[in-house]
Amino acid sequence: MALISKTGDIAQGAQEAPKIEFPCANYLIKVVAMDANDVQASIMDCVRTHAADFDESTISAKHSSKGRFVSYSFRIHAQSERQLSELHVDLMAIPAVKMVI
């Protein structure tokens, strides 16, 4: 999957990554966000919208050295590139979210 812009489009000049075969049962997503109240709940609500079978017990959180940011890692059952693109756009719409990988 190529880099996706905030609008969900494939970024210009992005190198092609190896193709993902869908469905992908163990797709890793990382979200970097400001350490704000309820940001984890907002992220989880968004993920559940796009991946109903998401298991919240799989999430791990790691704070940055200065405590300003939190990196959340979790896995979903990815059905399609469109699903991942829409999830990316919706996660980036959360004000505290700075990056989705």
N, C-alpha and C positions, 0 to 999 in steps of 0.2 A: 504494500500500500504506500502511496506517495504521501508527501506532506500535504496537510489539509489546512486551508486558510480559515480565518474566523467565519467566513461566509459558507464554508463547507465545500468550496471549490479546491481542486488540486492546484497547489502552488506552482507558479511559473518557474521553470528551471529546476524543478525538483527531480532528483535522480529516482529512477524506478527501483523500487525495492522488490525483493522476491515476492511472488504472488502468494496470497494466503488462500488456502482451500477452505471453502465454507460448506457446511457449518464447521466452526472451530470451537471445540469444547473447552478450551483453556486459554482464552485470549487475555493477555495481561494489559492492563491500563494503569497509567500513573497520572495523578493529578497533583499539581503544585498550586497551593492556595495561600493567601494571607491567613494567619492564625486569627480567625474571627469567630464570634459566637455563632453557633448553629451551622457553620460552613459544612461540617461533615454530614449533618442531616440533610442539607440542601443537595449535596452531591449524591447521597444515597437515594433521595427521592427522584432525582433526575435519572440515575442509573436504573432504578426500578421501572421507570416509565418506558425505557428502551429494552430492558432485559428483565422480564417478569420473574424469571427463575434465579435471579441474582441472590447469592448467599452472602449476607452481610458479615457473617463470621469470618469470611476470607480477607477482609480489609485489614491492612496494616498501616499505621501512621507513624511518621518520623518527623520530629521537629528539627528545624535548621539550628545551626550552632548559636545564633543570636535570638532564636525563638520567634522570629517574625513570620516565618513560613512553615507550612506543614506539607509533607509529601505523602499522599495516599496512594497505596498500591492495592489492586484487587483484580480478580479474574472474572470474566463473564463467558457465557456461551454465545459467541458471535455468530449471527445468522447470515449476514451479508455486509458488503462494503457500504451499502447505503445506510444500514443500521448504525455502523460505526461512525459514518460521517454525520448523521443526525445527532448521535450521542455527543460527538465532539462539539458541534455547534451549540447544543443546549448546555453542555458543561461550561463552555467559554462564556455563555451569557450570564453565568452566576458572577456577580461583581467581584467576589474575593478570589475567584479562580484566575491564575496567571498563565498556566500552561497545562496542556493535556498531551500526554505522550502515549 
